[in-house]
Amino acid sequence: PVNTQWELFYDNSNKLIWRGGAVGSEPYCTPPTAGQWHFIVALQSGTSARILVDGGLCSSRNSVPAFGNGTGILYIGSFDGGNYQFTGNIDNVRIYDRALDTAEIKSLYLAEAPRHGVAFAGSADGFPF
């Protein structure tokens, strides 16, 4: 059924949404600037969910449905296999069976950003959090 899958997508009102299990409980935020490389992470641990964009917290919720053992299809770049098509490039998608900690996310960001010409700004070590 629609709106019960786990997905990270842009909707028609220009929101970046991390949805799973039910409409209305998901974290969402304004998408990053188009035409530039961005590091987007959707995290979930139990019933807490977060979206990080370029290392900074974009949105969080503490009462989302916990992950289940769904049998649906995983779509990358669209919602429900045909709607809200992503326009652009998607690179280096990773799915883990646990929520990564801050150090692991930072390591991935620091490994990828230079390949895309991203200059570091923020904390002393160049990571925004």
N, C-alpha and C positions, 0 to 999 in steps of 0.2 A: 504493500500500500504506500501511496505517496505520503511524504513527510514523516515517515517512521524509520528511514534509513539513516546510517551514519554518513555525513558528508560535510565537506568544506567547500563552499561555493559562494559566488556573487549572485544576489537576487536582482529582480527588476527595479528595486528601489535603491540600488547601488550600495548594498550592505555586503560585507564579508561575513559569512555566517558559518559557525561550526555547530551542526545540528545532529542530534541523535535521539531517536525515540519519540519525540513529541515537539510540536510547534509551540513556541512561546517560552520555552525554558532555556533556549540556547544563547550562548554568548555571541554577540555580533558587534561590528564596528565599521567605521568608514574605511574603505579599501585604500591601500597606499597609492601614491602617484603612479599613473600609467606611464609606460615607455621607459621604465627603469627597472633594474634588477632589484628584487626584494626577497628577503628571507622570512617566510611565513611558517609558523609552527602552530598546530592545533594540539593541545595537550588535554588529556583526561586521566584522572586518577579517582576511582570510585565515582562519587557524584559531583566532583569539582571539575570544572572545565575552564580552559584559558585559550585565548588566541594571542600570539606574540607576532609582531611585525618588526623586522630588523632588530630583534633583540629586546624591544620594549613591549610592555604589556598593553595590549589594545583593548581587551575585554575579558571579563571573567564572570562566572556564575558558580554558585555553590550548591545548587539543588537541581542538577540535571539527571536524567535517567542513567543508571549504571550500564556499562556495556553488557550486552547479552551475547548469545551465540546465534547470531542471525545467519540466515541462509541466502540472503539477497545478493545481488550483483554489486560489486564495487565499481563506481564510475569515477574517473578522474578527468576533469575538464568539462563536466556538465552535471546537471541535476537530473536524476531519474532517467538518464540515458538519452535525453534529447532536449531538455529545456535548459535555459540559462547557460548557453554555450560560452566557454571561456575563450576570449580572443587574445592570443599571445602565445608565449612559449612556456612550457612547464618542464622543469629540469630537476632531476635528482629527487624523485619522490621516495620517501622512506616511511615504512609503517613498522612500528615496534609493538611488542606485546606487553609493554609497560610504559609508564610516563617517564620521560628522560628528566634528569635533574639539570639544574642551571649550568653546571660545569660541562655536561655532555652537549647541551645546546650551544653553549659558547664555543666549544671545540669545533662543532660542525659549521657554525657561522664563520669562525676564523679560517677554516679550511676552504670555504666556498667564496667568500666575499672578494678576495684578491683576484680570483679567476674572472670576476665580472667587473673589475675596475672600481670597486667600491672603496672609497677612502674611509678610514676609521675615524670616528669622532665619539666623544662621550667620556667614559671613565679613563683612568690613567693607562689601562691596558687596551684601550680602543674599543671596548665592548660597551654598549649602552646600558647594561645592567650588571 
